[in-house]
């Protein structure tokens, strides 16, 4: 039976996106040596993930009792497990499940597993997160998140089994360093077994290189590994010998999670026909190849031109030092954003930001260091803003941020949070040097009918006010907020 067990790096290994959140919630309730608090964790998880949760209790005789079973699990299993025991499963699954539950209780740490189902008809692989807990009365209880990893509907299985194309799905098994140690066949149809040379041979759960003869070719195998690691599709042709005859295959690779799907087409007859055709029509084949080469060259040239045009457009819109919007592009995009916000009754605010005492950096460390500080500051600023915000460099050490859909109070909160982040950050200059800088921020909120120039001027006025009142502070054009500050 195919199975995996993981005790560390669980969030990176997991497939279900919920598992990372579950681990964080488990850590919040973890206390002492018995795992997490059952009452707190159960109350928090049930409203969010109850359909995929089981509550499991040790019986004291080496077995485990299902106290409850989520409706999603019951649906996929085909029955409600509540009230049943793990020992009622098939021996192989029961033994594996008991060992995993024992391990979680013994270590008081979560355990992540993947295993093949045996009795259920819809689910091929189950993914589980086993979380050990302790109730208020000291009773040990397991909260288990369980979700199907792969499905094999009857229609899909019928299509696979009747397909004239061989279809094989592989899953990568990695070592502790994260390298691919081996690959296992998790799905294979009848046609794939025929292409492999033995229609009666069981490919399922086999080591891929042992059961698929064409993978013995090192070049073919490397292409499979590249497809998995680089998440890149690939198509190629290969030849191998099976049952005494030469077989030509067209192999298509498509990455699937941490593995890939292979489609195998036997093109042996086509290859023979092609060789015959080539021998009879060498001249025609040459012309066709030349035409294809010309077409590819033309297509590549068009692609290169389009890339150059896109790069020119990008350069025209961005500041070359920071890659933020330049002044002209910021103004164009800001005016459109202001109009769009006004059309739905929302405000637009503006930051104007200036680095304090920037001349001292240039004088003390050189202009290259000044440029490095500006780049690092731009990266920090861009990372702090939302995707809808427009972040630009006005020139020198002065920056601007247009915030559509944001009023004065929210704009001030965002500015103060950014200043707090800046105070706690040292900006990298070189491998040996980093600097801590401060910034002054002026804020204005757009007035109906106000031009963009007047808008910027009001924010600039608040910036100068912040400079005059000691720097490293935020000043806002909204009188009420300024007075409250």
Secondary structure as UniProt FT lines:
FT   STRAND          3..6
FT   HELIX           10..13
FT   HELIX           18..29
FT   TURN            32..33
FT   STRAND          36..37
FT   HELIX           38..49
FT   HELIX           50..52
FT   STRAND          53..58
FT   STRAND          64..69
FT   HELIX           71..77
FT   TURN            82..83
FT   HELIX           86..88
FT   HELIX           91..107
FT   STRAND          111..116
FT   STRAND          123..134
FT   TURN            136..137
FT   STRAND          140..151
FT   HELIX           154..162
FT   STRAND          166..174
FT   TURN            176..177
FT   STRAND          180..188
FT   HELIX           190..196
FT   TURN            199..200
FT   TURN            204..205
FT   HELIX           208..211
FT   HELIX           213..216
FT   HELIX           218..230
FT   STRAND          234..242
FT   TURN            243..244
FT   STRAND          245..255
FT   STRAND          259..266
FT   HELIX           268..280
FT   HELIX           282..317
FT   TURN            320..322
FT   HELIX           327..343
FT   TURN            344..345
FT   STRAND          348..355
FT   TURN            356..357
FT   HELIX           358..365
FT   HELIX           367..384
FT   TURN            387..388
FT   STRAND          390..395
FT   TURN            396..397
FT   STRAND          398..404
FT   HELIX           408..423
FT   STRAND          427..428
FT   STRAND          434..435
FT   STRAND          439..445
FT   TURN            448..449
FT   HELIX           452..468
FT   TURN            469..470
FT   STRAND          474..476
FT   HELIX           479..484
//
